[in-house]
Amino acid sequence: MKTIKVSVVTPDGPVYDADVEMVSTKAKSGELGIMAGHVPMVAPLDIAAVRLKHSGHTDYIAVSGGFLEVRPDVVTILALSAEKAESIDLGRAQTAKARAEKWLEDQQNSTDTKRAQLALRRAINRINTAEHK
């Protein structure tokens, strides 16, 4: 099967760089599946896991938004933050989830509600991604 080069980059540096058979992720407009030969495009990413299939297995990366760029020979994911499933501290992610849930309970009408909702989504994404180790 043909492969395409994938790079996942954050402001802190590169997170992933490999040739894969398929990239699956969630853009703001919905689910995307990208294989070699895909039409060029740019899409804003949602908080979700990126699934990278190659050599009979799948790598998972938790991404907290950003952009995906598809070119004929490479897929580049420019993420606000990204963590490989095996690098996620599950205990820390669960603590962050509990903290965000408590904040949402306590601050029903706060202007910080949106921030807490995003923190909760990021924590849940990290937990779900870490389960794929």
C-alpha positions as CSV (number, residue, x, y, z in Angstrom):
1,M,0.0,0.0,0.0
2,K,1.2,3.5,-0.8
3,T,2.3,5.7,2.1
4,I,2.3,9.4,2.8
5,K,4.7,11.3,5.0
6,V,3.1,12.8,8.2
7,S,4.5,15.5,10.5
8,V,2.9,16.6,13.7
9,V,4.4,19.8,15.0
10,T,3.6,22.0,18.0
11,P,5.0,25.3,19.1
12,D,7.3,23.2,21.4
13,G,8.7,21.3,18.4
14,P,8.0,18.1,16.4
15,V,5.9,15.3,18.0
16,Y,5.7,12.8,15.2
17,D,7.3,12.2,11.8
18,A,6.7,9.0,9.8
19,D,5.4,7.5,6.6
20,V,1.8,6.1,7.1
21,E,-0.8,4.4,5.0
22,M,-3.7,6.5,6.4
23,V,-4.4,9.5,8.6
24,S,-7.8,9.8,10.4
25,T,-8.8,12.8,12.5
26,K,-11.6,15.1,13.3
27,A,-11.7,18.5,11.6
28,K,-14.2,21.3,12.6
29,S,-16.3,20.2,9.6
30,G,-16.3,16.5,10.5
31,E,-14.2,13.3,10.2
32,L,-11.3,13.1,7.7
33,G,-9.5,10.2,6.3
34,I,-6.4,10.9,4.2
35,M,-4.4,8.5,2.1
36,A,-1.6,8.9,-0.4
37,G,-2.9,10.9,-3.4
38,H,-5.5,12.8,-1.5
39,V,-6.5,16.2,-2.9
40,P,-4.6,19.1,-1.4
41,M,-6.5,20.9,1.4
42,V,-6.3,22.8,4.7
43,A,-8.7,22.2,7.6
44,P,-9.0,23.5,11.1
45,L,-8.8,20.6,13.6
46,D,-11.1,19.9,16.6
47,I,-9.9,18.6,19.9
48,A,-9.6,14.9,19.1
49,A,-7.2,12.0,18.5
50,V,-5.3,11.6,15.3
51,R,-5.0,8.0,14.2
52,L,-2.0,7.1,12.0
53,K,-2.2,3.6,10.4
54,H,0.9,1.9,9.2
55,S,2.6,-1.5,9.1
56,G,-0.4,-3.3,10.6
57,H,-0.8,-1.1,13.7
58,T,-2.2,2.4,14.6
59,D,-0.4,5.2,16.5
60,Y,-2.6,7.6,18.4
61,I,-1.9,11.3,19.1
62,A,-4.1,13.6,21.2
63,V,-4.3,16.9,19.5
64,S,-5.9,20.1,21.0
65,G,-6.8,22.0,17.9
66,G,-4.7,23.4,15.2
67,F,-4.6,22.9,11.4
68,L,-4.1,20.1,9.0
69,E,-2.5,20.7,5.6
70,V,-2.6,18.0,2.9
71,R,-0.2,18.3,0.0
72,P,0.6,15.7,-2.6
73,D,3.6,14.3,-0.8
74,V,3.0,15.2,2.9
75,V,0.4,15.8,5.6
76,T,1.4,18.4,8.2
77,I,-0.5,18.9,11.4
78,L,0.2,22.2,13.1
79,A,-1.2,21.6,16.6
80,L,-1.6,23.8,19.6
81,S,-0.6,20.8,21.7
82,A,-0.1,17.2,20.8
83,E,0.9,14.1,22.8
84,K,1.5,10.5,21.7
85,A,-0.8,8.0,23.5
86,E,2.2,6.4,25.3
87,S,3.4,9.7,26.6
88,I,0.1,10.8,28.3
89,D,0.1,10.7,32.0
90,L,-3.3,9.2,32.6
91,G,-3.4,10.2,36.3
92,R,-2.7,13.8,35.4
93,A,-5.3,13.8,32.6
94,Q,-7.9,12.3,35.0
95,T,-7.1,15.0,37.6
96,A,-7.5,17.7,35.0
97,K,-10.8,16.3,34.0
98,A,-12.1,16.2,37.6
99,R,-10.8,19.8,38.1
100,A,-12.6,21.0,35.0
101,E,-15.8,19.2,35.9
102,K,-15.8,20.8,39.4
103,W,-15.1,24.2,38.0
104,L,-18.1,23.8,35.7
105,E,-20.3,22.8,38.6
106,D,-19.2,25.7,40.8
107,Q,-19.3,28.4,38.1
108,Q,-22.7,28.1,36.4
109,N,-22.8,31.6,35.0
110,S,-19.1,32.5,34.9
111,T,-17.4,34.0,31.9
112,D,-14.7,31.3,32.4
113,T,-17.2,28.6,31.6
114,K,-16.0,28.3,28.0
115,R,-12.4,27.9,29.2
116,A,-13.4,25.2,31.6
117,Q,-15.4,23.4,28.9
118,L,-12.3,23.4,26.6
119,A,-10.2,22.1,29.5
120,L,-12.6,19.3,30.0
121,R,-12.7,18.4,26.3
122,R,-8.8,18.4,26.2
123,A,-8.7,16.1,29.3
124,I,-11.3,13.7,28.0
125,N,-9.4,13.6,24.6
126,R,-6.1,12.8,26.4
127,I,-7.8,10.1,28.5
128,N,-9.4,8.5,25.5
129,T,-6.2,8.6,23.5
130,A,-4.1,7.2,26.3
131,E,-6.4,4.1,26.4
132,H,-5.0,3.2,23.0
133,K,-1.4,2.6,24.3
